[in-house]
């Protein structure tokens, strides 16, 4: 199984994750060019060797209109001046306009990237907004983001999403997260590390502090980990093929980097033992079909593994609907809150379910109609292949054909 392991012994920030993933690609120069081709307004990416504690890795810098920004003016509400790469001068004042989540989503969806990359980036930003919403007691829709800094954060988030799309690991595992120690200054005063938004995002994820003073895990880094990492723990038994060191800007007594290792883990025939989900379910008889559909869509966009609606007969012979939501362990409590937020239910049943799953991967294949993605599932003596439906639909629209016609043409 193609596995990515992230060593987070010095925390995580958006640009450090980008720098760690870049050397894992088949052609880092082409991958860097793809980042610059995303089209984030005024943003450019540069990569150069950087040495920390005698180890040479990669440092990635993100510039907005030629000026290098710092991440977490960026990563959240305008009240938070969290440090990009642990370097930001928290004493600076910033006088820029601010923008809302809907504006961020519009910016992301206008980028030149495959649809799955844009969906991942929007989901990561929603996690950031939800964390800030919980911290500040404001609705998600009213959370403000620093406008100039947001471009830097959009660049970091989308870069990681694009690189992971290119690498297409079947499983992502990470070490427990070192969050640092001490305090961080924001507009309201001095707060403990990790800063409140990062702390909220890291709920359900193993973390630890230490003697190193500073904010090692930024909100952007925490949101990316929350969205992408399937499990946290020691490095699994794996045959490592490539290693990337994503270096931070600041010097610490320990090498300030995210180390990423890409390789193969054992037997693809059986599912990972840790592959379990929580099943959250409730019965509803007082919501319209439109409201239920909207709730299901919001739950999926908030990170649920699956959401489905089942017609049922309830007490007094009333027709009703059972809402079932499948979630990973770190997302359980957050998605519980979302169920109560978007539905009328007064209670949710919870059960942990072990799953037997086929190992899934994606590869791009060339066809007479152009490049399309093929999804491959393997395990238990079974192999299945299927062309990505979105790619089929794109070809069908371009050539004014039916999906069946395109599918037949590609498989003949």
N, C-alpha and C positions, 0 to 999 in steps of 0.2 A: 504494500500500500504506500502510495506517495505521501510522505508525511513531512510537515514543516514543524520544527521545534524552535520556540523562541525563549532564549535565556534572558530573563528580565531582572537580573540581579542588580541592575542599576536603573530600574524603572522603565518607563516608555514615554516617548513623545512622538508626535506625528512624523517629524522629519527624520528622527533616528530610526523609526520603523521603515520609512522609505529607503534610507541609506543602507539598512541591513538587507532589505529584499532585493535591491538593485543588482548586486553581484551574483545573485542566485539565478538570474535570467540567462537565457541562451546567449543573448547579445546585449550586454549592459548599455552600450552606446545607443543601440536602436531603442532600448527601453526608455532611456533618458530622452531621446528624441520624441518618443510617444507621449511622455509626460508633458513636454513643451508644446506638443500638438493638441493638447486637451482644449486649449482655448480659454483658460481662466483669465478674465480680463486683466491685462497688464502684468501678468505673472510670468516669471521665467524660473526654471530650475537649473542649477549648476551642481556638478559633483566633482570632488577632488579628493585625493588621498589626505587622510588626517591621522595623526599619531597620538595615542593615549597610553601612558604607562608602557612605552616601548612597543606597543602593538599598532600596526598600520591597518587602518580600515578606510571607510568612505565617509566623508562629510557631505551632506546635501544642504545647499542654501536655497531659500525661496525668496525671490525679490518681487516686490510689487511696484511697478513703475520705476524700476531701478533701485529701490530702497528696500533693504532687507528688513522684514517685519519680525515681530516676536509673537509666538504662538497664542498666548491665551488672553491677550486683549480680546482677542481672537476667539478662543475656543468657547467662550460662553457669554454670559450677561455682561453688560458694560461695566458693572460694578467689580468685575473680577479682572485683575491684572496678573494672571498666573504666568509663570515664566516659560517661554519656549526654550526647550533644551536646558532648562534650569538656569538660564542666563539673564532673564529680563530684569531690568532695573525697576523694581516695584514702586519707586518713588516718583516716577514720571507722571505727569498729567497728560491726558489725551483729549483733544477737543475735535472730535469728528462726529459725523452723523451716524445714526444707528439704523439697523434694519431688522426685519422680522423673519421668522422661520419660512413663511410663504415666499419671501423674496429670495432666501437662500435656496429653497427647492427650485425656484424658477431659474436661478443662476446655474445650478447643477444640471438641470435637465437640458440646458442649452449647450452643454459641453460636448465635444466630439469624442465620444466614448461609447462602447457597446452598452446596450440597455441594462444588462445585469450589473455593470459597474455603476451606472447612475442610480439604480435601485439601492445598491449597497450604500452608496454615499448618502443618499437621502435618509436611509434608515439610521446611519451613524449620527447624522445631524439631529434627527428626531430624538435619539437617545440623549444627546447633549442638551437639547431644549427641555426634555422631560426632567433631566437632573436639575437644571437651573430653575425650572418651574417648581420642583419640590423644595429646593433650597430657599427660594425667594417668596414662596406662597403666592405666585402669580400664575394665571392660566398660560399654557404653552403658547397660545397664539399671541400673548402680550410680551413674551420674552424678547428683549432686544439684544442684538449682536453688534459688535463694533464693526462699522462698515468697511473701513480700509483693512483692518486686521482680519475680517471675515474672508477676504480673498486669499489670504495666506492660509487660513485654516481649511477653506474649501480645497485649496491646492494640496495640502497635506493629506486630507481625508481621501480625496479622489485619487491621489497618487498611490496610496496604499491599496485602495480598492482595485485600481487598474493593474498594479503589479501582482496582486494575488490572483486576479483573473488570468493574467499571462502565465503564472506559475501553476495554477490549477491544482493545488494540493488536495488530496482526498481527506486529509485529516490535519487539523492544526492543534498542537498541544503547546502549552507554555508553562514556564516555571511559576511558582508564587511570585507576586509582584512586590518588589522593594519600593516603598513609597517615600523613603527618606525620613527626616525628622526636623524638628524645629517649628518655625512659623513662616507664614507668607503674608505680605502686606497687600490689602486691597483697599478700595475706596472707603469702606466702612471701618477700617482699622486692621489690627493684626489678628490673623486666624491661624489655627494649628494646621500642620501638614499631616495628611493630604488636605488640600483645600476642600470646602464643602461639596462642590460639584463633583470633583474626582472621587471623594469618599462615597458619595451617593452612587456613582456609577460602578464603584468597586464592590458594592454589597453583593454577597454571594460568591465572591472571588477571593481565594486565599492571598493575604497580603502580610507584610511585616515591615517594621521600622528598623532603625539601627543607629549607629553612631554618626553616619554621614549627615551633615546639616544641609538641608535644601529640599526643594520640591522635585522629586525624581520622576513622579508619574503625573503628567498633566491631564486635564479633563479630556483633551482630544485623544491622547494615548489610551486613556481608560475606556473611552467610548469605542475605539477601534478594537480593543481587546474584547470588550463585552460582546460586540457584534460577531467577531470572527472566530474566537478561540473556542473549541469544542470542550476541552478539559484542561485542568491545571494540575501539575504535579511534576515528578522527576522526569528526566529525559527517558523516553521509551527505548527499548532495544531496537536500534536502527542502524542500517548501513548508510553512513553519511556520504553524500556525493559532492555537495557544495556548502561552503560556509561564508556568511557575510557578516561583517562587523559595521554596524551603523553608529558612528561616533558623534557624541555630543560636543558642544563648543567649550564647555567649562571643564577645567581640570579638577579632579577629585583624587583622594588617596588611592581609590580603585579605578580601573579602566572604565571611563564613562562611555558605555556603549550598550546597544542591544545586539546580541549575537543570534543570528538566525542560521539554522542548519536544515538543509533539505536532503532527504534520502528516502530509503525504503524501510518500512517496518515489516514484521514477519507476516506469515501465512495470510493470503488474501481470501482463503476459502471460508473463514469464519468471521463473524462480526466482532468488533471490539467489545471487550467485557464491560466497558464503562458506558456503552451506548444505551442509556435509559432516558425516558422522558416522564414528565408529570402530565397526567391527564386531568384537566380541570373541566368540570361539567356542571350545568345547571338547567333547570326546566323553566320555560317562560311561556306565559299565555296571554300577556297583555302588551305585546309590542307588534307594530306593523311589520310587514315583510320588508318595506324600505328601511326601517330602523334596524332590523336584524341584519340585513345585508350590509348596511353602513358599519355596524358594530364588528361584523366579521372582517370587513376590509381594514378597519383600524387596528384590530388585533393582529392581523397578518403583517401590516406595515410596522407594528411595534415589536416584531421579532418572534411571533409564535411560529413554531415549526409547522403547524397545520391547524386549520379551523374548519369545522363542518357543522351543518345544521340538519337535524333529523326530526321528521314529523312524529309526534307522539300523542296519545290520548291521556289527558290529565283528569284530576278529580272533577266530579259533577259532569263527566262526559265532555269536557271542553277540549277541543283540539289545541295542541300546543307545539312547542319546538324545543328540542334539547340542543343546547349549544355545547359543543365539545371543543376544547382548545388543548393542543399538545405543545408543551414548552420544555426547554432544557432547564436543568436545576438552577443555574444562576438567574434565569429570567422568571422563575415561578412567582415570587412575591410581587414583582413589578407588573406582570400580566394579570395577576389576581386583581390588583388595583384597577387595571384597565377594564376588566370584565365588569366590575361594579360601576365604573365610570360610564361605560357605553351601553349598559343594559339595565333593566329594571329588577334584576334578580336580588333576592335578599340573602342568598347563600350559595356557596359553590362547593361541590364535592371534589376531593382530591385523592388521587391514587398514583403511586409510582409504578411505572410499567417498564419491564425489560423488553428490548426489541432485538429481533434478529433481522439484520439489514444486509442487502447487497452493497458491496463497495462500489461507489460511483465516481466516475471521472468524465472529463469532457475533452475532446480534441477537435481541432479545426481541420476540415477536409476540403480539398479542391474538387469542384464539380463543374460540368459544362455551364451551370447557372451561376457560378461564382463560389466564394468561400462560404461554407455553412458549418455550424457546430454539430458534432455528433456526441450524444450522451451514451456512455457505455457503463453497464452495470454487471458486476461479476460476483460470484460466490456460490457456495453449496453446489458446485458442479454446473452452475447456470451462467450463461453469458447472454446479455441482451444489448442491442444497439438501436438507437432511435435518433433521427435528425431533430434538432431543436425546432419546435413548432414556430417560434417567432421568426426564425430564419426562413422556414418554408413560406410563411405568410408574406415576408418581405419579397421573396422571389415571385410569389403568386401575384402580388399587387403590381410589381414592376412589369410582369409579362401578361397581366390581365388573364390569369389562369385560375382554376380552382386548386385548392390544396391537394385534392386527390390527383389531379393531373401532374402537379409538381412532384409530389411524392413518388408517383409512378415513373416519371422521367428520371428522377435521381436514383432510383433503385433498379431500373432496367439495365 
